[in-house]
């Protein structure tokens, strides 16, 4: 391969990488794709933020900000600058969760409570 061809090939590869999210996707987590799934973000054993995979509003100590792919609430004022930075850099919800994990935060889905037993699930006696 000639030197100009190699340079063009490298340039094309670099340009195609620019169109993707900056960070590679980690192992797939099916719940990340489920709109409305809720996630707890922790620093050590402290909860610092709760996120929902749905467009909405992010609640910070200094106000509310609408967001196109996530809603949530920060619960630790000291972590807000770092959390805001990760939110600002993320391209979509999965990217945000991956960025938070790589930044050292614990991230876990909050399991919804089991449905309350309804009339049809109760055993009726004779």
C-alpha positions as CSV (number, residue, x, y, z in Angstrom):
1,X,0.0,0.0,0.0
2,X,1.3,3.4,-0.9
3,X,1.9,6.0,1.8
4,X,-0.9,8.3,0.6
5,X,-3.4,5.4,0.5
6,X,-2.4,4.4,4.1
7,X,-2.9,8.0,5.2
8,X,-6.3,8.2,3.6
9,X,-7.3,4.8,5.1
10,X,-6.3,6.0,8.6
11,X,-8.1,9.3,8.1
12,X,-11.3,7.5,7.0
13,X,-11.1,5.2,10.1
14,X,-10.7,8.2,12.4
15,X,-13.6,10.1,10.8
16,X,-15.9,7.1,11.1
17,X,-15.0,6.7,14.8
18,X,-16.1,10.3,15.3
19,X,-19.7,9.4,14.4
20,X,-19.9,6.9,17.2
21,X,-20.2,7.5,21.0
22,X,-16.8,8.5,22.4
23,X,-16.7,5.5,24.7
24,X,-17.2,1.9,23.6
25,X,-20.3,0.0,24.8
26,X,-19.6,-2.4,27.6
27,X,-21.3,-5.7,27.9
28,X,-25.0,-5.4,27.1
29,X,-27.4,-4.8,29.9
30,X,-31.0,-5.5,28.7
31,X,-32.6,-3.2,31.3
32,X,-30.6,-0.3,29.8
33,X,-32.8,-0.5,26.7
34,X,-36.1,-0.6,28.7
35,X,-37.6,2.9,28.8
36,X,-38.7,3.8,32.3
37,X,-36.1,1.6,34.1
38,X,-34.8,3.2,37.3
39,X,-31.2,3.2,38.3
40,X,-29.4,4.1,41.6
41,X,-26.0,5.8,41.4
42,X,-23.7,5.4,44.4
43,X,-20.3,6.6,45.5
44,X,-19.0,4.0,47.8
45,X,-22.0,3.2,50.0
46,X,-23.6,6.6,49.6
47,X,-26.5,7.1,47.1
48,X,-25.8,10.2,45.0
49,X,-28.4,10.1,42.3
50,X,-31.4,8.3,41.0
51,X,-32.0,8.1,37.2
52,X,-34.8,7.0,35.0
53,X,-34.4,5.9,31.4
54,X,-36.9,8.4,30.0
55,X,-36.8,12.0,28.8
56,X,-37.7,14.4,31.5
57,X,-36.1,16.7,34.1
58,X,-32.9,16.4,36.1
59,X,-33.3,17.9,39.6
60,X,-30.1,19.4,40.9
61,X,-29.6,21.5,44.1
62,X,-29.4,24.6,41.9
63,X,-32.5,24.0,39.9
64,X,-34.2,21.7,37.3
65,X,-32.9,21.1,33.8
66,X,-34.9,19.4,31.0
67,X,-33.1,16.5,29.4
68,X,-33.8,14.6,26.1
69,X,-33.1,11.0,27.3
70,X,-32.9,10.9,31.1
71,X,-34.7,12.2,34.2
72,X,-33.6,12.0,37.8
73,X,-32.6,13.6,41.0
74,X,-29.2,14.2,42.6
75,X,-29.1,13.5,46.3
76,X,-25.5,14.4,47.1
77,X,-24.6,18.1,46.5
78,X,-20.8,17.3,46.7
79,X,-21.0,14.9,43.7
80,X,-23.1,17.2,41.5
81,X,-20.2,18.7,39.5
82,X,-18.9,15.3,38.6
83,X,-22.3,13.9,37.8
84,X,-23.2,16.9,35.7
85,X,-20.0,16.4,33.7
86,X,-20.9,12.8,32.9
87,X,-24.5,13.7,31.9
88,X,-23.2,16.5,29.7
89,X,-20.8,14.2,27.9
90,X,-23.2,11.3,27.4
91,X,-24.9,10.7,24.0
92,X,-27.6,8.4,25.2
93,X,-28.8,6.6,28.3
94,X,-26.5,3.5,27.9
95,X,-23.5,5.8,27.3
96,X,-24.4,7.7,30.5
97,X,-24.6,4.5,32.6
98,X,-21.3,3.3,31.2
99,X,-19.6,6.6,31.8
100,X,-20.7,6.7,35.4
101,X,-19.4,3.2,36.0
102,X,-16.1,4.0,34.4
103,X,-15.9,7.2,36.6
104,X,-16.0,5.0,39.7
105,X,-19.7,5.2,40.5
106,X,-21.7,2.2,41.5
107,X,-24.7,1.8,39.1
108,X,-27.5,-0.7,39.7
109,X,-31.0,-1.0,38.5
110,X,-33.7,-0.4,41.1
111,X,-36.0,-3.4,40.9
112,X,-39.7,-2.3,40.9
113,X,-41.6,-3.7,43.9
114,X,-43.6,-6.9,43.1
115,X,-47.2,-6.3,42.2
116,X,-49.6,-6.3,45.1
117,X,-51.8,-9.4,45.1
118,X,-55.0,-8.7,43.4
119,X,-58.4,-10.3,43.8
120,X,-57.6,-12.9,41.1
121,X,-54.5,-14.1,42.9
122,X,-56.1,-14.8,46.2
123,X,-57.1,-18.4,46.9
124,X,-60.8,-18.8,47.6
125,X,-62.0,-21.4,50.1
126,X,-64.9,-23.8,49.5
